[in-house]
């Protein structure tokens, strides 16, 4: 068995020397032969969670700000 831990972070520049940080981390314990696929899956999960939260933040805090939401 091996433990996989992946994370994704995003820093949004709000202007005026302000920024907002978004972060997600996830881990799983899997057999070694599943490690690579699990790593990819965990990274995608973290990225999707962070980008969802960024989009929600922008929708709630800015009428004109847009961010590209990559699905992969």
ABEGO torsion letter per residue (X at the ends): XBBBBBBBBBBBBAEGGBBBBBBBBBBBBBBAAAAAAAAAAAAAAAAAAAAAAAAAAAAAABAABBBBBBAX
